[in-house]
């Protein structure tokens, strides 16, 4: 057992001290800090983030009411009345003095119409807000023509009241679902990237040792099975170290910027009250997903002798992770779909899809236990099978013939 801890410690410490790991961690931390400070970064680059729009009012009476309507919709749009010619104002737009120009006039029915000119229409939000403001102005003027009072007009456009009532017991409210959706969305990315990155790292580690002939020295003193699980647990601890650093830095960075983020993404997907059980299940399914794919990656890595062949060998495994992630993305909009329920019991998809269901729905405890049970049985079965493949695979050298080598590896294990 001593040898097991030596390899585990060696795998963990060596990777922790490696330049690639330190560089990747630092770059990832920079990305995390940048994402949690995105509002400040945008402000630095954009300076004054508002819009400047010139207005040519041919009627002499539409500018003020239009300005009033638009200020209610978007206060960042600043209107400037101009008495210059159309050509002069268009030239100012092309020079970047204005973001656009609006030509206001009345149609035959004496209702407002407009022509909006800009350098390009890549920013659709500005045009949408201007169109909405003009539509409201037109509605107001049309209502005045048929002698509707402001109170009558307000009643006419008052939204219909619809109360949502969920018949399912303990069903989450719409606000709770939005919060859960945002949290699950982020944690799904964490699970997805962690499984792909760290499982691939194991396959690469095994292939590297084989290509450098270190494996021949190791197998003479330590059994291949101990090697496999020592590497899996060692890199598992490494992943927890890295993820803990990301989450702690991300959390404190978010806390510093929570006020500026409250009006955007975090207003919709509020993270003020994160259920403890959701975090628990996220960690649980992250660990189980890691062990499932890490075991698979370890014995696949043992089949190749060259580092160049690793990616080709683990590509099917990567496709499984991607498929699970894509299904989970579909499930965010419809977590109670039968397809989502069924795929949550397929072990290679369970870490992401069962977590999706647990995070967004009131899933019965027996279903969660069943999903975890199937996943554990699969991990154990894969570990037993993988250990046999690994034991023979580390003794194989030469060009890999992909999955046909599994049979050769099992044959070598029997002959030992």
C-alpha positions as CSV (number, residue, x, y, z in Angstrom):
1,X,0.0,0.0,0.0
2,X,3.0,2.2,0.6
3,X,3.7,2.3,-3.2
4,X,0.2,3.4,-3.9
5,X,0.6,6.5,-1.7
6,X,4.0,7.3,-3.2
7,X,2.6,7.3,-6.8
8,X,-0.5,9.3,-5.7
9,X,1.8,11.9,-4.0
10,X,4.1,11.9,-6.9
11,X,1.3,12.4,-9.4
12,X,-0.3,15.2,-7.4
13,X,2.9,17.1,-6.5
14,X,4.5,16.8,-9.9
15,X,1.4,18.1,-11.7
16,X,0.9,20.8,-9.1
17,X,4.4,22.1,-9.7
18,X,4.5,21.7,-13.5
19,X,4.7,24.9,-15.5
20,X,1.8,24.0,-17.7
21,X,-0.5,23.5,-14.7
22,X,0.6,26.8,-13.1
23,X,0.2,28.7,-16.4
24,X,-3.2,27.2,-17.0
25,X,-4.4,27.9,-13.5
26,X,-3.2,31.6,-13.6
27,X,-4.8,32.1,-17.1
28,X,-8.0,30.6,-15.9
29,X,-8.0,32.8,-12.7
30,X,-7.5,35.9,-15.0
31,X,-10.5,34.7,-17.1
32,X,-12.6,34.2,-13.9
33,X,-11.7,37.7,-12.6
34,X,-12.4,39.2,-16.0
35,X,-15.8,37.5,-16.3
36,X,-16.9,38.7,-12.8
37,X,-15.7,42.2,-13.6
38,X,-17.2,42.3,-17.1
39,X,-19.3,45.4,-16.5
40,X,-16.2,47.4,-15.4
41,X,-14.2,46.2,-18.4
42,X,-17.0,47.2,-20.8
43,X,-17.1,50.6,-19.2
44,X,-13.4,51.1,-19.7
45,X,-13.5,50.3,-23.4
46,X,-16.8,52.0,-24.1
47,X,-16.3,55.1,-22.0
48,X,-19.7,56.7,-22.3
49,X,-21.8,53.7,-23.1
50,X,-24.9,55.8,-24.1
51,X,-26.1,56.6,-27.6
52,X,-26.0,60.0,-29.3
53,X,-28.7,60.4,-31.9
54,X,-29.4,63.5,-34.0
55,X,-33.1,64.4,-34.7
56,X,-34.3,66.4,-37.7
57,X,-38.0,67.3,-36.9
58,X,-39.7,68.4,-40.1
59,X,-42.9,69.0,-38.2
60,X,-41.5,71.2,-35.5
61,X,-43.8,69.4,-32.9
62,X,-42.7,65.8,-32.6
63,X,-39.3,66.2,-31.1
64,X,-40.3,67.0,-27.5
65,X,-43.0,64.3,-27.1
66,X,-40.7,61.7,-28.8
67,X,-37.8,62.6,-26.5
68,X,-40.1,62.2,-23.5
69,X,-41.3,58.7,-24.7
70,X,-37.7,57.5,-25.5
71,X,-36.4,58.6,-22.1
72,X,-38.8,56.2,-20.4
73,X,-37.6,53.3,-22.6
74,X,-33.9,53.9,-22.4
75,X,-32.2,56.7,-20.5
76,X,-28.9,56.0,-22.2
77,X,-30.2,57.3,-25.6
78,X,-29.5,61.0,-25.8
79,X,-31.4,62.9,-28.5
80,X,-30.0,66.1,-30.0
81,X,-32.2,68.4,-32.1
82,X,-30.4,69.6,-35.2
83,X,-31.3,72.4,-37.7
84,X,-28.5,71.4,-40.1
85,X,-29.2,69.9,-43.5
86,X,-29.6,66.1,-43.9
87,X,-26.3,65.8,-45.7
88,X,-24.4,67.6,-42.9
89,X,-25.9,65.4,-40.2
90,X,-25.2,62.3,-42.2
91,X,-21.6,63.4,-42.5
92,X,-21.5,63.8,-38.7
93,X,-22.8,60.2,-38.3
94,X,-20.1,58.9,-40.6
95,X,-17.5,60.8,-38.6
96,X,-18.7,59.2,-35.4
97,X,-20.2,62.3,-33.8
98,X,-23.6,60.6,-33.7
99,X,-24.7,57.0,-33.6
100,X,-27.5,57.7,-36.0
101,X,-30.0,60.3,-37.2
102,X,-33.8,60.3,-37.2
103,X,-35.9,62.2,-39.7
104,X,-39.3,62.8,-38.2
105,X,-42.4,63.7,-40.4
106,X,-46.2,63.2,-40.5
107,X,-48.0,60.9,-42.9
108,X,-51.4,61.7,-44.7
109,X,-53.3,60.8,-41.5
110,X,-51.1,63.3,-39.5
111,X,-49.4,60.5,-37.6
112,X,-45.7,60.2,-37.0
113,X,-43.3,58.4,-39.3
114,X,-39.5,58.3,-39.4
115,X,-36.4,57.4,-41.3
116,X,-33.5,56.2,-39.2
117,X,-30.0,56.3,-40.7
118,X,-26.8,54.9,-39.2
119,X,-23.4,53.7,-40.3
120,X,-24.5,50.1,-39.8
121,X,-27.3,48.2,-38.1
122,X,-25.1,45.7,-36.2
123,X,-26.4,47.1,-32.9
124,X,-30.1,46.2,-33.1
125,X,-31.0,47.4,-29.6
126,X,-30.8,51.1,-30.6
127,X,-33.1,50.7,-33.5
128,X,-35.6,48.6,-31.5
129,X,-35.8,51.2,-28.7
130,X,-36.3,54.0,-31.2
131,X,-39.0,52.0,-33.0
132,X,-40.7,51.3,-29.6
133,X,-40.6,55.0,-28.7
134,X,-42.0,56.1,-32.0
135,X,-44.8,53.5,-31.8
136,X,-45.8,54.8,-28.3
137,X,-45.8,58.4,-29.7
138,X,-48.0,57.3,-32.6
139,X,-50.4,55.5,-30.2
140,X,-50.6,58.6,-28.0
141,X,-51.4,60.9,-30.9
142,X,-53.9,58.5,-32.5
143,X,-55.7,58.2,-29.1
144,X,-55.9,62.0,-28.8
145,X,-57.6,62.1,-32.3
146,X,-60.4,59.9,-31.1
147,X,-60.6,61.8,-27.8
148,X,-59.4,59.0,-25.5
149,X,-58.3,60.3,-22.1
150,X,-54.9,59.3,-20.7
151,X,-56.7,57.1,-18.2
152,X,-58.6,55.3,-20.9
153,X,-55.4,54.8,-22.9
154,X,-53.7,53.4,-19.9
155,X,-56.5,50.9,-19.4
156,X,-56.4,49.9,-23.0
157,X,-52.7,48.9,-22.8
158,X,-52.7,47.6,-19.3
159,X,-51.3,44.0,-19.3
160,X,-53.8,41.3,-18.7
161,X,-53.4,39.7,-15.2
162,X,-52.6,36.0,-15.4
163,X,-51.8,34.1,-12.2
164,X,-49.6,31.0,-12.5
165,X,-50.6,28.1,-10.2
166,X,-48.6,24.9,-10.2
167,X,-50.7,21.8,-9.3
168,X,-47.7,19.6,-8.5
169,X,-46.9,19.5,-4.8
170,X,-43.7,21.5,-3.8
171,X,-43.3,22.7,-7.4
172,X,-40.8,25.6,-7.7
173,X,-42.0,29.1,-8.5
174,X,-41.0,30.9,-11.7
175,X,-38.5,33.0,-9.7
176,X,-37.0,29.9,-8.1
177,X,-36.8,28.2,-11.5
178,X,-34.9,31.1,-13.0
179,X,-32.5,31.1,-10.1
180,X,-32.0,27.3,-10.4
181,X,-31.6,27.6,-14.2
182,X,-28.8,30.1,-13.9
183,X,-27.0,28.1,-11.2
184,X,-27.4,24.8,-13.0
185,X,-26.2,26.4,-16.2
186,X,-22.9,27.5,-14.6
187,X,-22.4,24.3,-12.7
188,X,-23.0,22.2,-15.8
189,X,-20.1,24.1,-17.5
190,X,-17.9,23.3,-14.4
191,X,-18.8,19.6,-14.6
192,X,-18.4,19.5,-18.4
193,X,-15.0,21.2,-18.6
194,X,-13.7,19.4,-15.5
195,X,-14.5,15.9,-16.8
196,X,-13.0,16.6,-20.2
197,X,-9.9,18.4,-18.9
198,X,-8.9,16.1,-16.0
199,X,-9.9,12.8,-17.6
200,X,-7.8,13.8,-20.7
201,X,-4.9,14.6,-18.3
202,X,-4.9,11.1,-16.9
203,X,-4.8,9.5,-20.4
204,X,-1.9,11.9,-21.3
205,X,-0.1,11.0,-18.1
206,X,-0.2,7.3,-18.7
207,X,0.8,7.7,-22.4
208,X,3.7,10.0,-21.4
209,X,5.1,7.4,-19.0
210,X,4.8,4.7,-21.5
211,X,6.5,6.7,-24.3
212,X,9.4,7.5,-21.9
213,X,9.7,3.9,-20.8
214,X,9.1,4.9,-17.2
215,X,6.3,2.4,-17.1
216,X,8.7,-0.5,-17.5
217,X,10.4,0.5,-14.2
218,X,7.1,1.2,-12.4
219,X,5.4,-2.1,-13.2
220,X,8.4,-4.0,-11.8
221,X,7.8,-2.5,-8.3
222,X,4.1,-1.5,-8.3
223,X,1.1,-3.4,-9.7
224,X,-0.6,-1.7,-12.7
225,X,-3.9,-1.6,-10.8
226,X,-2.4,0.4,-8.0
227,X,-0.8,2.7,-10.5
228,X,-4.1,3.4,-12.3
229,X,-6.1,4.2,-9.1
230,X,-3.2,6.3,-7.7
231,X,-3.1,8.4,-10.8
232,X,-6.9,8.8,-10.9
233,X,-7.1,9.9,-7.2
234,X,-3.9,12.0,-7.5
235,X,-5.3,14.0,-10.5
236,X,-8.7,14.0,-8.8
237,X,-7.1,15.9,-5.9
238,X,-5.3,18.1,-8.3
239,X,-8.7,19.0,-10.0
240,X,-10.2,19.8,-6.6
241,X,-7.3,22.0,-5.7
242,X,-7.7,24.0,-9.0
243,X,-11.5,24.2,-8.8
244,X,-11.4,25.4,-5.2
245,X,-9.0,28.2,-6.3
246,X,-11.3,29.2,-9.2
247,X,-14.5,29.1,-7.1
248,X,-13.0,31.0,-4.1
249,X,-11.5,33.7,-6.3
250,X,-14.7,33.9,-8.4
251,X,-16.9,34.1,-5.3
252,X,-14.9,36.9,-3.7
253,X,-14.7,38.8,-7.0
254,X,-18.4,38.5,-7.5
255,X,-19.0,39.7,-4.0
256,X,-17.0,42.9,-4.7
257,X,-19.0,43.5,-7.9
258,X,-22.5,42.3,-6.9
259,X,-24.0,45.8,-6.9
260,X,-23.0,46.5,-10.5
261,X,-24.1,43.1,-11.7
262,X,-27.5,43.2,-10.0
263,X,-29.2,44.9,-13.0
264,X,-28.0,42.3,-15.6
265,X,-27.5,38.6,-15.6
266,X,-27.7,38.3,-11.9
267,X,-31.0,40.1,-11.7
268,X,-32.6,37.3,-13.8
269,X,-30.6,34.4,-12.4
270,X,-30.3,35.7,-8.9
271,X,-27.7,33.8,-6.8
272,X,-28.7,35.4,-3.5
273,X,-30.1,32.2,-2.1
274,X,-28.3,29.1,-3.3
275,X,-29.8,26.0,-1.9
276,X,-27.3,23.9,0.1
277,X,-28.6,20.7,-1.5
278,X,-27.9,22.0,-5.0
279,X,-24.3,22.7,-4.1
280,X,-24.1,19.2,-2.5
281,X,-25.4,17.5,-5.5
282,X,-23.2,19.5,-7.8
283,X,-20.1,18.4,-5.9
284,X,-21.4,14.8,-5.7
285,X,-22.1,14.4,-9.4
286,X,-18.8,16.2,-10.3
287,X,-16.8,13.7,-8.3
288,X,-18.8,10.7,-9.6
289,X,-18.6,12.0,-13.2
290,X,-14.9,12.5,-12.8
291,X,-14.3,8.9,-11.5
292,X,-16.5,7.5,-14.3
293,X,-14.6,9.2,-17.1
294,X,-11.2,9.1,-15.4
295,X,-11.3,5.3,-15.2
296,X,-12.3,5.2,-18.8
297,X,-9.5,7.6,-19.8
298,X,-6.9,5.7,-17.8
299,X,-7.3,2.4,-19.5
300,X,-7.7,4.0,-23.0
301,X,-4.5,5.9,-22.3
302,X,-2.7,2.7,-21.5
303,X,-3.4,1.3,-25.0
304,X,-1.3,3.9,-26.8
305,X,2.5,4.2,-26.8
306,X,2.7,7.6,-28.3
307,X,1.3,10.9,-26.9
308,X,0.1,11.8,-30.4
309,X,-2.4,8.9,-30.4
310,X,-4.0,9.9,-27.1
311,X,-6.6,12.3,-28.5
312,X,-7.7,9.9,-31.2
313,X,-8.1,7.1,-28.6
314,X,-10.2,9.2,-26.2
315,X,-12.3,11.0,-28.9
316,X,-15.3,8.6,-28.4
317,X,-15.2,9.4,-24.7
318,X,-15.1,13.1,-25.4
319,X,-18.2,12.7,-27.7
320,X,-20.0,11.0,-24.8
321,X,-19.3,14.0,-22.5
322,X,-20.4,16.5,-25.3
323,X,-23.6,14.5,-25.9
324,X,-24.5,14.6,-22.2
325,X,-23.8,18.4,-22.1
326,X,-25.9,19.1,-25.2
327,X,-28.8,17.1,-23.8
328,X,-28.5,19.0,-20.6
329,X,-28.6,22.3,-22.5
330,X,-31.8,21.2,-24.1
331,X,-33.1,20.2,-20.7
332,X,-32.6,23.7,-19.2
333,X,-35.7,24.8,-21.2
334,X,-37.7,21.7,-20.5
335,X,-36.3,19.7,-17.5
336,X,-39.4,17.6,-17.1
337,X,-39.3,16.2,-20.6
338,X,-39.5,12.3,-20.8
339,X,-36.4,12.3,-22.9
340,X,-34.5,14.1,-20.1
341,X,-35.9,11.7,-17.5
342,X,-34.8,8.6,-19.4
343,X,-31.3,9.9,-20.3
344,X,-30.7,10.8,-16.7
345,X,-30.4,7.1,-15.9
346,X,-27.9,6.4,-18.7
347,X,-24.7,6.3,-16.6
348,X,-22.5,8.3,-19.0
349,X,-25.0,11.1,-19.0
350,X,-26.2,10.9,-15.4
351,X,-23.6,13.3,-13.8
352,X,-24.9,16.2,-15.9
353,X,-28.6,15.3,-16.6
354,X,-29.6,13.9,-13.2
355,X,-27.9,17.0,-11.6
356,X,-30.0,19.2,-14.0
357,X,-33.2,17.5,-12.9
358,X,-32.3,17.7,-9.2
359,X,-31.3,21.4,-9.5
360,X,-34.5,22.5,-11.3
361,X,-37.2,20.0,-10.3
362,X,-38.5,18.4,-7.1
363,X,-37.2,14.9,-8.0
364,X,-38.3,12.1,-5.6
365,X,-35.4,10.8,-3.4
366,X,-35.7,7.3,-4.8
367,X,-35.0,8.5,-8.3
368,X,-31.9,10.3,-7.2
369,X,-30.7,7.2,-5.3
370,X,-31.4,5.0,-8.3
371,X,-29.4,7.3,-10.6
372,X,-26.5,7.5,-8.2
373,X,-26.7,3.7,-7.7
374,X,-26.6,3.0,-11.5
375,X,-23.7,5.4,-11.7
376,X,-21.8,3.7,-8.9
377,X,-22.3,0.2,-10.3
378,X,-21.1,1.5,-13.7
379,X,-18.0,3.0,-12.1
380,X,-17.2,-0.2,-10.2
381,X,-17.7,-2.4,-13.3
382,X,-15.7,0.0,-15.4
383,X,-12.9,0.0,-12.8
384,X,-12.7,-3.8,-12.7
385,X,-12.7,-4.0,-16.5
386,X,-10.5,-1.0,-16.9
387,X,-8.0,-2.4,-14.4
388,X,-7.7,-5.6,-16.5
389,X,-7.2,-3.6,-19.7
390,X,-4.8,-1.3,-18.0
391,X,-2.7,-4.1,-16.6
392,X,-2.1,-5.6,-20.1
393,X,-2.2,-2.2,-21.9
394,X,0.8,-0.8,-20.1
395,X,2.9,-3.7,-21.4
396,X,1.9,-3.1,-25.1
397,X,4.2,-1.0,-27.3
398,X,4.1,-0.2,-31.0
399,X,1.5,1.6,-33.1
400,X,-2.0,1.6,-31.6
401,X,-4.8,-0.1,-33.6
402,X,-7.5,1.7,-31.6
403,X,-10.1,-0.4,-29.8
404,X,-8.9,-3.7,-31.2
405,X,-6.0,-3.4,-28.7
406,X,-8.4,-3.9,-25.8
407,X,-8.6,-7.6,-26.7
408,X,-4.8,-7.8,-26.8
409,X,-4.5,-6.1,-23.5
410,X,-7.0,-8.5,-21.9
411,X,-5.1,-11.4,-23.4
412,X,-1.8,-10.1,-21.9
413,X,-3.5,-9.8,-18.5
414,X,-4.6,-13.4,-18.6
415,X,-1.2,-14.6,-19.5
416,X,0.5,-12.9,-16.6
